[in-house]
Amino acid sequence: MKKMLFKAKIYADSFKANAKRVLTNTKGDQLTGWMIVILLVVVVGAFFLNTYQTAIVDIWKGIVDKMKDTFGI
């Protein structure tokens, strides 16, 4: 168990160091790359929500109805 906790701490420290390095790097190429990634996520998300909106609404209504039936609300 101690070994797993030690490994987890090493991975967490490594992740923190890499995240800090990425966030403090102000080179234009990296900043442009992150902006492109964010733009792609927004565009793909908007397309997905627009295309499958009725299916998402139907699934959500089914989940809410199931919860209401289960808990008697």
TIDRENLUM-997161 format. One line per 10 residues: number of its first residue (from 1); their letters; for each residue y, x, z of C-alpha. Coordinates in nm, 2 decimals. Layout:
<lumdos>
NUM) A) Y X Z | ...
</lumdos>
This chain:
<lumdos>
1) MKKMLFKAKI) 0.00 0.00 0.00 | 0.24 0.29 0.08 | 0.17 0.44 -0.26 | 0.27 0.12 -0.44 | 0.59 0.09 -0.24 | 0.67 0.46 -0.31 | 0.61 0.40 -0.68 | 0.82 0.09 -0.68 | 1.11 0.27 -0.51 | 1.09 0.55 -0.77
11) YADSFKANAK) 1.09 0.30 -1.05 | 1.38 0.11 -0.89 | 1.58 0.43 -0.85 | 1.51 0.53 -1.20 | 1.62 0.19 -1.33 | 1.94 0.20 -1.13 | 2.02 0.55 -1.26 | 1.96 0.44 -1.62 | 2.16 0.12 -1.58 | 2.45 0.32 -1.43
21) RVLTNTKGDQ) 2.44 0.57 -1.71 | 2.44 0.29 -1.97 | 2.72 0.09 -1.81 | 2.95 0.39 -1.75 | 2.90 0.53 -2.10 | 3.22 0.44 -2.29 | 3.13 0.59 -2.63 | 3.21 0.35 -2.91 | 2.87 0.34 -3.07 | 2.70 0.22 -2.76
31) LTGWMIVILL) 2.97 -0.04 -2.69 | 2.94 -0.17 -3.05 | 2.57 -0.18 -3.01 | 2.59 -0.40 -2.70 | 2.84 -0.63 -2.87 | 2.61 -0.67 -3.16 | 2.32 -0.75 -2.93 | 2.52 -1.01 -2.74 | 2.64 -1.17 -3.07 | 2.28 -1.19 -3.20
41) VVVVGAFFLN) 2.16 -1.35 -2.88 | 2.44 -1.61 -2.89 | 2.39 -1.69 -3.26 | 2.01 -1.72 -3.23 | 2.04 -1.93 -2.91 | 2.29 -2.16 -3.08 | 2.06 -2.20 -3.38 | 1.76 -2.26 -3.16 | 1.94 -2.52 -2.95 | 2.09 -2.69 -3.25
51) TYQTAIVDIW) 1.76 -2.70 -3.44 | 1.54 -2.81 -3.16 | 1.78 -3.02 -2.96 | 1.59 -3.34 -2.98 | 1.26 -3.18 -2.89 | 1.42 -3.00 -2.59 | 1.58 -3.33 -2.47 | 1.25 -3.51 -2.50 | 1.06 -3.25 -2.31 | 1.33 -3.24 -2.04
61) KGIVDKMKDT) 1.32 -3.62 -2.00 | 0.94 -3.60 -1.97 | 0.97 -3.34 -1.70 | 1.22 -3.54 -1.51 | 1.01 -3.86 -1.54 | 0.71 -3.68 -1.41 | 0.90 -3.54 -1.11 | 1.04 -3.89 -1.04 | 0.69 -4.04 -1.05 | 0.54 -3.76 -0.84
71) FGI) 0.80 -3.78 -0.57 | 0.87 -4.15 -0.59 | 1.24 -4.12 -0.66
</lumdos>
